[in-house]
Amino acid sequence: MTTSVSAQTADLTPESRPETRVPAPSAWWVLIAGVIGLVASATLTVEKIDLLLDPAYVPSCNFNPILSCGSVMVTPQASLLGFPNPLLGLVAFTVVVVTGLLAVTKVGLPQWYWIGLTAGLVLGAAFVHWLIYESLYSIGALCPYCMVVWAATITLLVVVASIACRPALQRRGRGVAWVLYQWRWSITALWFTAVFLMIMARFWDYWSTLL
């Protein structure tokens, strides 16, 4: 009986074990991107508090009429749920940082945890895309710190989704999902390029004056 149990345990592959070991580059990126997002969210929170205390306060990320955190902070979109959006970032990126620390120190986390974190990041990415649209076509200004959060969220989604989905993709073999997985960073690069071109096109009247 003992021999049978030992044999079954030995036959378990990394993909079938309840805990998932994360490749070092992915683990480090979860930690680094989490720290970047947390710092950006904390900075935005401090700037928002300063602006609430002093309406005449000029945020440190006000660089020009387009790159202006202050113009964005005073809009309804900046407090979608009734409180400043950066508070969401403080909570969400704290979870990501803790996850990254566990992954870097090779603490195995259940596969369901990575799937749940992916679902949360999907919601975060949807929120980011809404903010991008609102910033470009409703507010008419861009918050530099917010853009840092956007980039961190999208890259985190790619990495965490890869961690969550790779075991299933490897078991099922090649297919459309596997092709998307293989080309995930190229697709991400195209996404960043598309957003950059949208920004250039939307504010070209201003950018052209700088040339």
VEXFI-856149 format. One line per 5 residues: number of its first residue (from 1); their letters; for each residue y, x, z of N, C-alpha, C. Coordinates in Angstrom, 3 decimals. Layout:
# residues N
NUM	a	Y:X:Z:Y:X:Z:Y:X:Z ~ ... .
# end
This chain:
# residues 211
1	mttsv	-1.212:0.837:0.000:0.000:0.000:0.000:1.250:0.863:0.000 ~ 1.234:1.896:0.863:2.381:2.800:0.927:2.574:3.522:-0.389 ~ 1.439:3.932:-0.991:1.508:4.643:-2.272:2.093:3.756:-3.351 ~ 1.703:2.462:-3.349:2.200:1.511:-4.340:3.696:1.321:-4.226 ~ 4.177:1.172:-2.980:5.622:1.003:-2.768:6.386:2.241:-3.216 .
6	saqta	5.834:3.420:-2.911:6.492:4.672:-3.293:6.553:4.798:-4.805 ~ 5.477:4.391:-5.470:5.460:4.476:-6.929:6.482:3.542:-7.545 ~ 6.610:2.320:-6.973:7.591:1.377:-7.489:9.006:1.898:-7.300 ~ 9.240:2.536:-6.161:10.573:3.090:-5.893:10.889:4.215:-6.855 ~ 9.911:5.041:-7.150:10.132:6.163:-8.053:10.402:5.704:-9.459 .
11	dltpe	9.816:4.513:-9.825:9.990:4.015:-11.181:11.352:3.396:-11.419 ~ 12.096:3.146:-10.348:13.424:2.547:-10.514:14.347:3.508:-11.230 ~ 14.988:3.042:-12.280:15.964:3.846:-13.005:17.319:3.681:-12.349 ~ 18.286:4.585:-12.624:19.618:4.436:-12.034:20.247:3.101:-12.369 ~ 19.922:2.581:-13.595:20.545:1.330:-14.006:20.015:0.134:-13.213 .
16	srpet	18.748:0.247:-12.700:18.146:-0.890:-12.026:18.330:-0.850:-10.518 ~ 18.847:0.236:-9.987:19.065:0.316:-8.559:20.225:-0.566:-8.150 ~ 20.236:-1.071:-6.913:21.310:-1.971:-6.494:22.665:-1.285:-6.407 ~ 22.685:0.046:-6.282:23.947:0.764:-6.199:24.140:1.599:-7.452 ~ 25.398:1.696:-7.900:25.707:2.397:-9.136:26.455:3.685:-8.854 .
21	rvpap	25.935:4.783:-9.355:26.633:6.056:-9.265:27.572:6.176:-10.455 ~ 28.799:6.535:-10.185:29.829:6.559:-11.219:30.033:7.983:-11.713 ~ 30.102:8.194:-13.040:30.389:9.536:-13.561:31.698:10.067:-12.981 ~ 31.754:11.365:-12.731:32.925:11.968:-12.085:34.243:11.663:-12.799 ~ 34.316:11.797:-14.160:35.605:11.506:-14.820:36.077:10.072:-14.584 .
26	sawwv	35.144:9.121:-14.629:35.511:7.720:-14.394:35.960:7.508:-12.955 ~ 35.225:8.122:-12.022:35.584:7.988:-10.610:36.982:8.533:-10.345 ~ 37.270:9.698:-10.893:38.588:10.297:-10.689:39.683:9.461:-11.331 ~ 39.401:8.882:-12.485:40.455:8.081:-13.119:40.733:6.803:-12.330 ~ 39.693:6.188:-11.777:39.918:5.023:-10.929:40.842:5.386:-9.765 .
31	liagv	40.598:6.542:-9.160:41.431:6.991:-8.038:42.846:7.320:-8.494 ~ 42.967:8.114:-9.562:44.291:8.548:-10.029:45.130:7.363:-10.504 ~ 44.542:6.508:-11.340:45.286:5.347:-11.846:45.645:4.401:-10.704 ~ 44.749:4.290:-9.718:45.054:3.455:-8.563:46.242:3.982:-7.781 ~ 46.289:5.298:-7.583:47.416:5.913:-6.869:48.709:5.724:-7.655 .
36	iglva	48.647:5.942:-8.969:49.839:5.764:-9.810:50.354:4.332:-9.714 ~ 49.451:3.365:-9.844:49.856:1.964:-9.756:50.391:1.605:-8.381 ~ 49.770:2.170:-7.337:50.216:1.879:-5.969:51.602:2.451:-5.715 ~ 51.853:3.674:-6.171:53.166:4.294:-5.987:54.236:3.502:-6.743 ~ 53.921:3.090:-7.981:54.882:2.319:-8.769:55.168:0.972:-8.102 .
41	satlt	54.128:0.322:-7.596:54.315:-0.972:-6.927:55.123:-0.814:-5.646 ~ 54.835:0.246:-4.880:55.581:0.487:-3.643:57.054:0.766:-3.941 ~ 57.302:1.546:-4.969:58.687:1.858:-5.346:59.431:0.601:-5.764 ~ 58.765:-0.241:-6.553:59.389:-1.498:-6.969:59.671:-2.394:-5.768 ~ 58.762:-2.402:-4.813:58.961:-3.220:-3.614:60.186:-2.752:-2.830 .
46	vekid	60.317:-1.443:-2.662:61.472:-0.886:-1.953:62.769:-1.205:-2.702 ~ 62.728:-1.051:-4.026:63.919:-1.342:-4.829:64.300:-2.820:-4.712 ~ 63.297:-3.683:-4.700:63.560:-5.123:-4.587:64.190:-5.446:-3.232 ~ 63.679:-4.825:-2.176:64.249:-5.048:-0.838:65.698:-4.584:-0.793 ~ 65.972:-3.411:-1.370:67.343:-2.898:-1.401:68.259:-3.841:-2.170 .
51	llldp	67.730:-4.417:-3.248:68.534:-5.334:-4.053:68.798:-6.637:-3.303 ~ 67.813:-7.099:-2.526:68.009:-8.311:-1.737:69.037:-8.089:-0.628 ~ 69.024:-6.892:-0.037:69.972:-6.578:1.036:71.380:-6.369:0.514 ~ 71.464:-5.856:-0.713:72.770:-5.567:-1.306:72.746:-5.935:-2.782 ~ 73.250:-7.113:-3.150:73.237:-7.556:-4.546:73.934:-6.589:-5.500 .
56	ayvps	74.800:-5.736:-4.964:75.496:-4.768:-5.816:74.694:-3.474:-5.998 ~ 73.537:-3.379:-5.352:72.722:-2.168:-5.431:72.226:-1.948:-6.865 ~ 72.278:-0.702:-7.311:71.799:-0.339:-8.646:70.472:0.400:-8.498 ~ 69.366:-0.196:-8.918:68.050:0.446:-8.783:67.990:1.791:-9.496 ~ 67.162:2.675:-8.983:67.046:4.020:-9.550:66.462:4.012:-10.948 .
61	cnfnp	65.819:2.909:-11.341:65.197:2.838:-12.674:66.074:2.108:-13.678 ~ 67.357:1.963:-13.382:68.316:1.436:-14.359:68.844:2.595:-15.193 ~ 68.311:2.753:-16.402:68.701:3.881:-17.243:69.676:3.494:-18.344 ~ 69.528:2.296:-18.872:70.401:1.808:-19.933:70.228:0.290:-20.021 ~ 70.903:-0.385:-20.945:70.796:-1.855:-20.999:69.379:-2.364:-21.260 .
66	ilscg	68.518:-1.557:-21.852:67.157:-1.982:-22.165:66.182:-1.571:-21.061 ~ 66.199:-0.312:-20.687:65.343:0.182:-19.604:66.067:-0.041:-18.291 ~ 65.872:-1.210:-17.713:66.651:-1.614:-16.546:65.805:-2.479:-15.617 ~ 65.346:-1.895:-14.512:64.561:-2.649:-13.528:65.384:-3.780:-12.917 ~ 66.669:-3.498:-12.677:67.516:-4.493:-12.035:67.606:-5.782:-12.820 .
71	svmvt	67.665:-5.659:-14.146:67.755:-6.855:-14.990:66.499:-7.701:-14.913 ~ 65.379:-7.039:-14.680:64.097:-7.749:-14.602:63.875:-8.334:-13.215 ~ 64.258:-7.604:-12.177:63.984:-8.013:-10.794:64.630:-9.339:-10.414 ~ 65.751:-9.669:-11.032:66.483:-10.873:-10.640:66.005:-12.116:-11.396 ~ 65.006:-11.975:-12.262:64.524:-13.106:-13.051:63.424:-13.863:-12.313 .
76	pqasl	63.204:-15.135:-12.648:62.104:-15.903:-12.032:60.734:-15.286:-12.326 ~ 60.606:-14.640:-13.481:59.322:-14.034:-13.849:58.914:-12.925:-12.884 ~ 59.899:-12.326:-12.213:59.612:-11.229:-11.290:59.040:-11.715:-9.961 ~ 59.057:-13.031:-9.749:58.492:-13.623:-8.525:57.709:-14.862:-8.914 ~ 56.694:-14.670:-9.722:55.972:-15.791:-10.316:55.353:-16.713:-9.278 .
81	lgfpn	54.803:-16.146:-8.199:54.117:-16.947:-7.180:55.006:-17.261:-5.975 ~ 56.298:-17.007:-6.130:57.217:-17.299:-5.037:57.568:-16.094:-4.202 ~ 56.955:-14.960:-4.486:57.276:-13.701:-3.819:57.255:-12.602:-4.879 ~ 57.897:-11.458:-4.613:57.989:-10.400:-5.629:56.615:-9.967:-6.152 ~ 56.500:-9.858:-7.466:55.238:-9.442:-8.091:54.690:-8.119:-7.562 .
86	pllgl	55.554:-7.134:-7.231:55.017:-5.853:-6.743:54.129:-5.969:-5.505 ~ 54.316:-7.042:-4.721:53.449:-7.228:-3.547:51.998:-7.440:-3.976 ~ 51.806:-8.093:-5.101:50.457:-8.232:-5.656:49.887:-6.863:-5.996 ~ 50.763:-6.019:-6.575:50.331:-4.678:-6.934:49.943:-3.853:-5.724 ~ 50.687:-4.011:-4.623:50.364:-3.266:-3.401:48.947:-3.577:-2.932 .
91	vaftv	48.602:-4.852:-2.949:47.269:-5.262:-2.486:46.201:-4.817:-3.480 ~ 46.429:-5.120:-4.755:45.418:-4.844:-5.773:45.148:-3.346:-5.919 ~ 46.198:-2.549:-5.971:45.998:-1.114:-6.174:45.476:-0.423:-4.924 ~ 45.712:-1.000:-3.760:45.090:-0.461:-2.547:43.570:-0.583:-2.642 ~ 43.108:-1.735:-3.108:41.669:-1.927:-3.319:41.137:-0.911:-4.319 .
96	vvvtg	41.886:-0.686:-5.391:41.462:0.264:-6.421:41.399:1.686:-5.867 ~ 42.395:2.067:-5.078:42.418:3.414:-4.500:41.215:3.624:-3.583 ~ 40.934:2.652:-2.737:39.771:2.760:-1.847:38.489:2.860:-2.668 ~ 38.398:2.068:-3.724:37.230:2.131:-4.611:37.111:3.506:-5.244 ~ 38.241:4.051:-5.709:38.225:5.373:-6.315:37.791:6.445:-5.339 .
101	llavt	38.264:6.349:-4.101:37.860:7.326:-3.080:36.353:7.271:-2.835 ~ 35.809:6.077:-2.760:34.368:5.930:-2.561:33.590:6.488:-3.748 ~ 34.088:6.205:-4.952:33.398:6.678:-6.154:33.454:8.200:-6.259 ~ 34.618:8.793:-5.953:34.768:10.248:-6.030:33.865:10.945:-5.023 ~ 33.693:10.349:-3.867:32.831:10.939:-2.839:31.367:10.532:-3.018 .
106	kvglp	31.092:9.925:-4.174:29.711:9.581:-4.576:29.046:8.562:-3.667 ~ 29.847:7.663:-3.130:29.290:6.543:-2.381:28.927:5.451:-3.384 ~ 27.654:5.100:-3.436:27.223:4.099:-4.403:27.691:2.704:-4.029 ~ 28.237:1.989:-4.996:28.682:0.614:-4.786:27.798:-0.322:-5.603 ~ 27.541:-1.522:-5.095:26.687:-2.467:-5.832:27.251:-2.791:-7.211 .
111	qwywi	26.359:-3.066:-8.133:26.814:-3.407:-9.480:27.683:-4.648:-9.467 ~ 27.380:-5.618:-8.593:28.184:-6.837:-8.543:29.619:-6.527:-8.141 ~ 29.807:-5.469:-7.360:31.169:-5.106:-6.951:31.984:-4.684:-8.170 ~ 31.387:-3.846:-9.032:32.089:-3.391:-10.230:32.353:-4.545:-11.185 ~ 31.420:-5.480:-11.246:31.629:-6.659:-12.092:32.785:-7.499:-11.538 .
116	gltag	32.810:-7.662:-10.213:33.908:-8.408:-9.599:35.247:-7.732:-9.786 ~ 35.257:-6.393:-9.658:36.502:-5.654:-9.869:36.958:-5.768:-11.317 ~ 36.012:-5.776:-12.241:36.351:-5.970:-13.652:36.997:-7.327:-13.867 ~ 36.433:-8.360:-13.250:37.007:-9.705:-13.371:38.441:-9.737:-12.836 ~ 38.670:-9.069:-11.709:40.022:-9.003:-11.161:40.983:-8.290:-12.091 .
121	lvlga	40.499:-7.220:-12.720:41.347:-6.475:-13.652:41.611:-7.255:-14.931 ~ 40.659:-8.097:-15.329:40.900:-8.970:-16.487:42.068:-9.910:-16.191 ~ 42.076:-10.473:-14.977:43.194:-11.330:-14.574:44.495:-10.529:-14.535 ~ 44.404:-9.294:-13.995:45.590:-8.441:-13.951:46.098:-8.109:-15.339 ~ 45.183:-7.846:-16.266:45.585:-7.528:-17.641:46.222:-8.739:-18.323 .
126	afvhw	45.687:-9.925:-18.044:46.288:-11.141:-18.602:47.715:-11.318:-18.078 ~ 47.898:-11.056:-16.784:49.225:-11.135:-16.174:50.160:-10.105:-16.804 ~ 49.645:-8.911:-17.035:50.427:-7.847:-17.663:50.895:-8.260:-19.052 ~ 49.998:-8.859:-19.830:50.374:-9.268:-21.183:51.434:-10.372:-21.156 ~ 51.328:-11.257:-20.179:52.361:-12.284:-20.034:53.707:-11.639:-19.701 .
131	liyes	53.692:-10.657:-18.813:54.924:-9.964:-18.445:55.501:-9.195:-19.630 ~ 54.629:-8.609:-20.442:55.104:-7.905:-21.634:55.833:-8.877:-22.560 ~ 55.216:-10.025:-22.783:55.840:-11.030:-23.654:57.181:-11.490:-23.083 ~ 57.200:-11.793:-21.797:58.431:-12.264:-21.167:59.521:-11.187:-21.204 ~ 59.134:-9.945:-20.952:60.111:-8.850:-20.960:60.731:-8.677:-22.342 .
136	lysig	59.900:-8.782:-23.367:60.386:-8.550:-24.724:61.186:-9.726:-25.268 ~ 60.693:-10.941:-25.057:61.248:-12.077:-25.787:61.990:-13.094:-24.933 ~ 61.928:-12.989:-23.612:62.684:-13.901:-22.758:63.750:-13.169:-21.953 ~ 63.341:-12.098:-21.268:64.278:-11.347:-20.425:65.139:-10.412:-21.252 ~ 64.546:-9.762:-22.227:65.292:-8.840:-23.079:65.572:-7.513:-22.419 .
141	alcpy	64.708:-7.105:-21.507:64.858:-5.811:-20.825:63.480:-5.342:-20.373 ~ 63.374:-4.040:-20.119:62.108:-3.444:-19.703:62.276:-2.728:-18.373 ~ 61.311:-2.924:-17.498:61.300:-2.246:-16.205:60.386:-1.025:-16.307 ~ 60.922:0.198:-16.239:60.088:1.400:-16.385:58.917:1.467:-15.414 ~ 59.164:1.129:-14.144:58.069:1.166:-13.172:57.012:0.107:-13.498 .
146	cmvvw	57.465:-1.032:-13.991:56.524:-2.077:-14.402:55.659:-1.584:-15.550 ~ 56.255:-0.838:-16.465:55.503:-0.326:-17.599:54.429:0.668:-17.145 ~ 54.726:1.404:-16.081:53.718:2.298:-15.505:52.543:1.473:-14.978 ~ 52.857:0.367:-14.311:51.809:-0.523:-13.799:51.005:-1.108:-14.950 ~ 51.676:-1.488:-16.033:50.970:-2.014:-17.196:49.935:-1.012:-17.701 .
151	aatit	50.377:0.231:-17.892:49.489:1.262:-18.421:48.319:1.525:-17.475 ~ 48.598:1.582:-16.176:47.544:1.822:-15.195:46.524:0.691:-15.211 ~ 46.995:-0.540:-15.301:46.097:-1.695:-15.284:45.177:-1.706:-16.504 ~ 45.737:-1.469:-17.675:44.934:-1.512:-18.902:43.882:-0.414:-18.907 ~ 44.269:0.801:-18.557:43.290:1.895:-18.556:42.236:1.692:-17.474 .
156	llvvv	42.634:1.130:-16.335:41.664:0.816:-15.289:40.663:-0.225:-15.770 ~ 41.139:-1.221:-16.494:40.238:-2.244:-17.017:39.189:-1.618:-17.926 ~ 39.620:-0.697:-18.783:38.683:-0.046:-19.709:37.630:0.741:-18.934 ~ 38.067:1.531:-17.959:37.145:2.384:-17.206:36.209:1.557:-16.333 ~ 36.763:0.623:-15.577:35.940:-0.169:-14.657:34.970:-1.066:-15.427 .
161	asiac	35.430:-1.649:-16.534:34.532:-2.466:-17.356:33.398:-1.617:-17.916 ~ 33.695:-0.368:-18.256:32.653:0.539:-18.750:31.603:0.798:-17.671 ~ 32.070:1.003:-16.442:31.143:1.233:-15.330:30.275:-0.011:-15.093 ~ 30.908:-1.180:-15.164:30.197:-2.427:-14.868:29.210:-2.817:-15.963 ~ 29.575:-2.559:-17.213:28.789:-3.071:-18.341:27.798:-2.071:-18.931 .
166	rpalq	27.988:-0.784:-18.676:27.152:0.211:-19.328:25.661:0.026:-19.073 ~ 25.208:-0.232:-17.839:23.759:-0.420:-17.625:23.174:-1.518:-18.494 ~ 23.869:-2.669:-18.573:23.372:-3.779:-19.382:23.373:-3.423:-20.861 ~ 24.403:-2.733:-21.313:24.492:-2.352:-22.716:23.380:-1.381:-23.078 ~ 23.065:-0.457:-22.182:22.005:0.506:-22.450:20.643:-0.178:-22.522 .
171	rrgrg	20.443:-1.196:-21.703:19.158:-1.902:-21.719:18.988:-2.731:-22.987 ~ 20.082:-3.331:-23.444:19.994:-4.232:-24.590:20.036:-3.505:-25.925 ~ 20.428:-2.252:-25.913:20.487:-1.498:-27.165:21.778:-1.742:-27.925 ~ 21.781:-1.345:-29.171:23.000:-1.402:-29.976:23.317:-2.824:-30.417 ~ 24.594:-3.076:-30.578:25.082:-4.380:-30.996:26.593:-4.330:-31.036 .
176	vawvl	27.212:-5.483:-31.191:28.678:-5.535:-31.251:29.284:-5.023:-29.948 ~ 28.704:-5.450:-28.821:29.229:-5.020:-27.527:29.120:-3.511:-27.370 ~ 28.024:-2.928:-27.845:27.845:-1.484:-27.751:28.856:-0.742:-28.617 ~ 29.135:-1.284:-29.805:30.135:-0.677:-30.691:31.513:-0.709:-30.034 ~ 31.851:-1.856:-29.420:33.126:-1.960:-28.713:33.190:-0.954:-27.570 .
181	yqwrw	32.074:-0.773:-26.889:32.024:0.197:-25.793:32.250:1.612:-26.324 ~ 31.607:1.952:-27.420:31.729:3.289:-27.991:33.152:3.581:-28.472 ~ 33.836:2.540:-28.928:35.181:2.711:-29.487:36.276:2.249:-28.519 ~ 35.949:2.134:-27.245:36.883:1.536:-26.294:38.201:2.294:-26.188 ~ 38.154:3.625:-26.224:39.396:4.382:-26.081:40.235:4.356:-27.351 .
186	sital	39.577:4.269:-28.490:40.324:4.115:-29.746:41.024:2.766:-29.771 ~ 40.337:1.727:-29.307:40.935:0.391:-29.238:42.102:0.388:-28.252 ~ 41.932:1.078:-27.129:43.015:1.170:-26.140:44.224:1.882:-26.723 ~ 43.972:2.970:-27.465:45.078:3.704:-28.103:45.822:2.812:-29.094 ~ 45.080:1.989:-29.827:45.710:1.058:-30.766:46.542:0.021:-30.019 .
191	wftav	46.056:-0.405:-28.847:46.808:-1.362:-28.035:48.138:-0.770:-27.598 ~ 48.105:0.464:-27.091:49.339:1.120:-26.671:50.294:1.294:-27.850 ~ 49.739:1.652:-29.002:50.567:1.819:-30.203:51.216:0.500:-30.598 ~ 50.453:-0.588:-30.514:50.985:-1.902:-30.879:52.131:-2.299:-29.943 ~ 51.950:-2.075:-28.641:53.011:-2.408:-27.681:54.253:-1.552:-27.937 .
196	flmim	54.041:-0.266:-28.215:55.163:0.619:-28.514:55.932:0.132:-29.737 ~ 55.217:-0.260:-30.778:55.875:-0.740:-32.000:56.605:-2.054:-31.747 ~ 56.024:-2.909:-30.905:56.708:-4.154:-30.550:58.015:-3.873:-29.822 ~ 57.981:-2.900:-28.926:59.198:-2.530:-28.188:60.250:-1.965:-29.140 ~ 59.816:-1.100:-30.029:60.751:-0.511:-30.988:61.368:-1.576:-31.877 .
201	arfwd	60.541:-2.500:-32.353:61.041:-3.540:-33.252:61.977:-4.508:-32.518 ~ 61.601:-4.889:-31.301:62.394:-5.873:-30.554:63.779:-5.344:-30.215 ~ 63.878:-4.080:-29.866:65.159:-3.522:-29.432:65.705:-2.496:-30.435 ~ 65.342:-2.644:-31.692:65.760:-1.655:-32.683:67.282:-1.577:-32.812 ~ 67.962:-2.695:-32.641:69.427:-2.672:-32.737:70.022:-1.694:-31.730 .
206	ywstl	69.404:-1.618:-30.553:69.905:-0.662:-29.554:69.416:0.740:-29.838 ~ 68.107:0.887:-30.129:67.580:2.245:-30.374:68.309:2.924:-31.536 ~ 68.648:2.144:-32.549:69.296:2.736:-33.746:70.663:3.326:-33.408 ~ 71.306:2.834:-32.339:72.606:3.384:-31.963:72.477:4.743:-31.307 ~ 71.246:5.098:-30.872:71.017:6.374:-30.215:70.672:7.485:-31.196 .
211	l	70.407:7.093:-32.457:69.998:8.081:-33.454:71.214:8.830:-34.005 .
# end
